[in-house]
């Protein structure tokens, strides 16, 4: 006689839901305190986003089941994913599971192998050094805006190569924060509101359309540079007229080169979608991480001293080189701790493909399933004193017990494809800022963490000084 299957455990519902909007007001007003408060109600907690129920996983072991063990039963989808698709389209971050996702991921994977990134590493360093070195000394700077701008310019050099028209970078920088805010608004509001012809909805649609037009211009520019015999942006002759054109194209080309040859398989619309997906991931997550890292470094003299000593021991008085990055382990730990403490993505969704029991709770077919890296990475069961900034928790032996709860890049078959690139970009920018500026300090009030798509500082102004005097 077979054992009886235990009856599912009743799933607790979070308190504070309101008619029509459910927990949408809490998600809009104080999302981080709300999402972290759910842990006290159980390992799986039911909330409502508008009229739609969603199941929030507070136990990282169950999240790993969703992402790895039972991934086939939790597909890409949900209200959050639907909102992201408005501007990401069917890029690999949002496209449904299946043959299309697998094919596109395989086509894109070569862009992000270590050898390809290494070929662009020193060009990325040059770009960052030029930008950071041009800052006026001792002037107030919006650090989040600066970090987003630097990550964007570095991304564009790495992906599209050199020579991209300057107006494209400027418009990308202006559009992306507003698009991210509009996307979050679509997530937390009931669908009937986001479908109305309201000014905010129209503005969001217009910004997304403009972003797509800019991406198309960037793809066309890259194709023109890459094609033998084509004229350069300034009208210079192509390969037939210039014997050094092949070498020039090699220097100008970027990671995107690997996808141009696959355009007949992807199509122009898919190239747009994948480029926008990479752009959004690069700017928002990397820029936010760097802003928080600089804030924490400025407030922790011992951390700053160790960073500068490590950098000096590797580089001496010369500028950073790509080959130096693997010899900066403490810098890597500082960045990992910044990601751990601040999320950086605070909410991810899947959709249950069938009725399934998770942690003893029945998740009905079609239900939205949510998990939060921010929530998991502030779990005191995995991270001692989770609100403190402690890079040493990531030392080789000391970090073993915490890695099961570190899910900033996801896991399983949909783990972030650009993780290698993100770590390279983070290290390059942090090290270059430290080399360029012997001293920096926060001049605004302490920032509060606010959840948009990423967990951003609501305000963060700093001054950068060319001398090391206090």
GIQUIQUI-V312611 format. One record per backbone hydrogen bond with DSSP energy under -1.0 kcal/mol. CO is the residue of the C=O (numbers start at 1). NH is the residue of the N-H. If there is no record, write none. Layout:
CO,NH + CO,NH
//
This chain:
12,46 + 18,22 + 19,21 + 21,24 + 21,50 + 22,18 + 23,27 + 24,28 + 25,29 + 26,30 + 30,34 + 31,35 + 32,36 + 33,37 + 36,39 + 38,41 + 39,42 + 43,58 + 45,56 + 46,14 + 47,54 + 48,23 + 49,52 + 52,49 + 54,47 + 55,370 + 56,45 + 59,63 + 60,64 + 61,65 + 62,66 + 63,67 + 64,68 + 65,70 + 68,71 + 70,73 + 71,74 + 73,353 + 75,351 + 78,82 + 79,83 + 80,84 + 81,85 + 84,87 + 84,88 + 85,89 + 91,94 + 91,95 + 98,102 + 99,103 + 100,104 + 101,105 + 102,106 + 103,107 + 104,108 + 105,109 + 108,111 + 109,112 + 110,113 + 113,117 + 114,118 + 115,119 + 117,120 + 120,124 + 121,125 + 122,126 + 123,127 + 124,128 + 125,129 + 126,130 + 127,131 + 128,132 + 129,133 + 132,135 + 141,143 + 141,462 + 142,146 + 143,147 + 144,148 + 145,149 + 146,150 + 147,151 + 148,152 + 149,153 + 150,154 + 151,155 + 152,156 + 153,157 + 154,158 + 155,159 + 156,160 + 157,161 + 158,255 + 159,256 + 165,168 + 166,170 + 167,171 + 168,172 + 169,173 + 170,174 + 171,175 + 172,176 + 175,179 + 176,180 + 177,181 + 178,182 + 179,183 + 180,184 + 181,185 + 182,186 + 183,187 + 184,188 + 185,189 + 190,193 + 190,194 + 191,195 + 193,196 + 196,198 + 198,202 + 199,203 + 200,204 + 201,205 + 202,206 + 203,207 + 204,208 + 205,209 + 206,210 + 207,211 + 208,212 + 209,213 + 210,214 + 211,215 + 212,216 + 213,217 + 214,218 + 215,219 + 216,220 + 217,221 + 218,222 + 219,223 + 220,224 + 221,225 + 222,226 + 223,227 + 227,230 + 232,235 + 236,232 + 238,242 + 242,245 + 244,248 + 245,249 + 246,250 + 247,251 + 248,252 + 249,253 + 254,257 + 255,258 + 256,259 + 256,260 + 259,262 + 260,263 + 262,265 + 262,266 + 263,267 + 267,271 + 268,272 + 269,273 + 270,274 + 271,275 + 272,276 + 273,277 + 274,278 + 275,279 + 276,280 + 277,281 + 278,282 + 279,283 + 280,284 + 283,287 + 284,288 + 285,289 + 286,290 + 287,291 + 288,292 + 289,293 + 290,294 + 291,295 + 292,296 + 293,297 + 294,298 + 295,299 + 297,300 + 300,304 + 301,305 + 302,306 + 303,307 + 304,308 + 305,309 + 306,310 + 307,311 + 308,312 + 309,313 + 310,314 + 311,315 + 312,316 + 315,318 + 321,324 + 322,325 + 324,327 + 325,328 + 328,332 + 329,333 + 330,334 + 331,335 + 332,336 + 333,337 + 334,338 + 335,339 + 336,340 + 337,341 + 338,342 + 344,455 + 348,371 + 350,369 + 351,75 + 352,366 + 356,363 + 358,361 + 360,9 + 361,358 + 363,356 + 364,367 + 367,352 + 368,55 + 369,350 + 370,57 + 371,348 + 372,376 + 373,377 + 375,378 + 376,379 + 379,382 + 379,383 + 385,388 + 390,393 + 391,394 + 392,395 + 395,399 + 399,402 + 399,403 + 402,405 + 403,406 + 407,410 + 409,416 + 412,415 + 416,419 + 418,422 + 419,423 + 420,424 + 421,425 + 422,426 + 423,427 + 424,428 + 425,429 + 426,430 + 427,431 + 428,432 + 429,433 + 430,434 + 431,435 + 432,436 + 433,437 + 439,465 + 441,463 + 448,458 + 450,456 + 453,346 + 454,452 + 456,450 + 460,143 + 461,443 + 461,444 + 462,141 + 463,441 + 464,138 + 465,439
//
